[in-house]
Amino acid sequence: MEALVCRKLGDPTATKPGNPDSPVEVSKTHPIPSLSSDTAVRVRVIATSLNYANYLQILGKYQEKPPLPFIPGSDYSGIVDAIGPAVTKFRVGDRVCSFADLGSFAQFIVADQSRLFLVPERCDMVAAAALPVAFGTSHVALVHRARLTSGQVLLVLGAAGGVGLAAVQIGKVCGAIVIAVARGTEKIQLLKSMGVDHVVDLGTENVISSVKEFIKTRKLRGVDVLYDPVGGKLTKESMKVLKWGAQILVIGFASGEIPVIPANIALVKNWTVHGLYWGSYRIHQPNVLEDSIKELLSWLSRGLITIHISHTYSLSQANLAFGDLKDRKAIGKVMIALDHKTAMSSKL
């Protein structure tokens, strides 16, 4: 089978896979994985999603560092290809999606049946592949941790990225007043088209002045929940618009800078700071992840949320795909299609 294999650590955007200087290569003869247990399911991957964590992992800068060589990749969708003798939840031919610690940048992947989710017929398979990590992260953060409710004010940083667009939509489903921060005309237009209550363009506006003016105009008391996948100076600035009793969701550090949240200010203003490492829920509270993804798939099938695909690439174009993430060119999700024919037909 074809698979994208990371042989050494480095920047996958620098050269095409297979170049001697590239840390990754496309293997066309990688062994197809066999069923590892009686409850194992082998999936023929249709599409897989790129997340910033995948890029950091190849760089060697992620908190989890797998031994070399490894196949990167986390969330994916596909068709059940083979099942173990004790599998009761799925049949060959079923449409499924899931997320893995590693391994989805390949034509086949094996998972236990307990980790797979049936994709509703009305759901596009490429969209289903983009859902688990980005939307799962935002759903657990906003619904499970912050318990966002109707009428609360949600401020989303990095709002045009994968998790950002997910947070914006989940905020609207919850009935929140959503303020989105992004950069660039195309991103701003997309956010406005999604019904965001107030959009701030980092390239042309002062974030704090714009947010404060909106809060004043709407006669609001401040921001209830800060959703932050960016970090850096923007986090520090955003604290100026948080109300007493606000919640801060620490999602990631796309800026490359880890912010400092002053404990004395958090004390005086009774802020709650939530660290959110979504992947660890699989170990500590797997039922939370399962319930979250099932609800998201239901929302997707009912049209309550939509998944904006920025670009779709092949395995051999992985450098371009990762480049979109690195250079923040992506508006929504960047995908790799392993089965182009099925991926395209699922959109019809």
DAKA-V752096 format. One line per field, one symbol per residue. ss: DSSP state (~ for helix, > for strand, _ for the rest). psi: psi as a letter, one per 40 degrees, with the letter a starting at -180 (. if undefined). burial: 1 if it has 24 or more other ideal C-beta (glycine too) atoms within 12 Angstrom, else 0. A space follows every 10 residues. Layout:
ss->???
psi->???
burial->???
//
This chain:
ss->__>>>>____ __________ ___>>>>___ _________> >>>>>>>>>> _~~~~~~~~_ _________> >___>>>>>> >>>_______ ____>>>>>_ _____>_>>> >>~~~_>>__ ____~~~~~~ ~~~~~~~~~~ ~~~~~_____ __>>>>____ _~~~~~~~~~ ~~~___>>>> >>__~~~~~~ ~~~____>>> >_____~~~~ ~~~~~~~___ __>>>>>>__ __~~~~~~~~ ~>>>>>>>>> __________ __~~~~~~__ _>>>>__~~~ ~~~~_~~~~~ ~~~~~~~~~~ ~_______>> >>>_~~~~~~ ~~~~~~____ __>>>>>__~ ~~~~~___
psi->iiihhhdiia heediihdhd eieiihhefh hhiiheidei hhhhhdiiih iddddddddf eidhgiiiii hiiciiiahh diiieeheei iheihiiaii dieefidiih iideeihhhi dehhddddde dddddddddd dddddefhih eihhhhifee addddddddd dddeeihhhh hahidddddd ddeeehdhhh hddeihdddd dddddddefi eahdhhhged aaddddddde ehiheihhhh dagdeehhih hhddddddef ihhhhggdde ddddgddddd dddddddddd deediihhhd ihiidefddd ddddddefeh gbihihhdgd dddddee.
burial->1111111011 1110011000 0111111000 0010100001 1111111111 1111111110 0100000001 1111111111 1111001001 0001111111 1111111111 1110111111 0011111111 1111111111 1111110100 0111111111 1111111111 1111011111 1111001101 1001011111 1100001101 1101100001 0111111111 1001111111 1110011111 1111100010 1000000010 1011011110 1100000111 0111111111 1000111111 1111111111 1111110101 1111111111 01100100
//
